[in-house]
Structure formats: C-alpha cells, structure tokens
Amino acid sequence: EVQLVESGGGLVQPGGSLRLSCQASGYPFSSHAMSWVRQAPGKGLEWVSNIDSDGTTYYRESVKGRFTISRDNAKNTVYLQMNSVNLEDAAVYYCNAVKSWGQGTQVTVSS
C-alpha cells in the first residue's frame, strides 16, 4: 500500500522560511518522480514543483528562486524548502506520487 505522509507545515511570517517533508512508503521511491501540489482556501489544486527520479527539478513560475525541492532516496523522503514566503503561499500542501496523495500539511502565512 502506497503511503505519503507530509509534515513540517505551520505558521510562518511573510518573508520567513519553512521546510516541508513527505515520507513515502509502499513503492520503489527512488524510481519515481514526486510532486508538491497546494490548495489555497476556496481555490483549486495548484502544482508547485516536481522532482524526477534523476533529480531534475521543475517549479511553477511564482515560486522559482524561493522554493527548492529535493529528495533523499535513502530516507524515502522528498522536501520542499520554502524561503521568502508570501501571503499567496498560504495553502494546504500535498505530495503526490504514483497516483497517490498524502493527507496534506497546512501552511499559514501571517504576521
């Protein structure tokens, strides 16, 4: 059974930083791409970033230069380092892989 468990969300001030983690199990982690997707209140799902099995990364334009996705295949974990966070980054963040989703982790941005 595929399981994806996000963690690391919380309250952050504008301009602050946060690191999200997604622990994966139940499938060959190193062989598959991982994605971060977010959903702000009242809005639809929005793709944020992707990391391929070979480590190639992709970002939506609004987070380029601020967010960094990475993976640790030894720990079956993908990370999303969020820097210079702004109000538009507030959302529930989900990791996605092999057509499965985690439960999400809430990121709240407030001064």
C-alpha positions, 0 to 999 in steps of 0.5 A: 500500500502506497503511503505519503505522509507530509509534515513540517507545515505551520505558521510562518511570517511573510518573508520567513522560511519553512521546510516541508517533508513527505515520507513515502512508503509502499513503492520503489521511491527512488524510481519515481518522480514526486510532486508538491501540489497546494490548495489555497482556501476556496481555490483549486489544486495548484502544482508547485514543483516536481522532482524526477527520479534523476533529480531534475527539478521543475517549479511553477513560475511564482515560486522559482528562486524561493522554493527548492525541492529535493529528495533523499532516496535513502530516507524515502523522503522528498522536501520542499524548502520554502524561503521568502514566503508570501501571503499567496503561499498560504495553502494546504500542501500535498505530495503526490506520487504514483497516483497517490496523495498524502493527507496534506500539511497546512501552511499559514502565512501571517504576521 
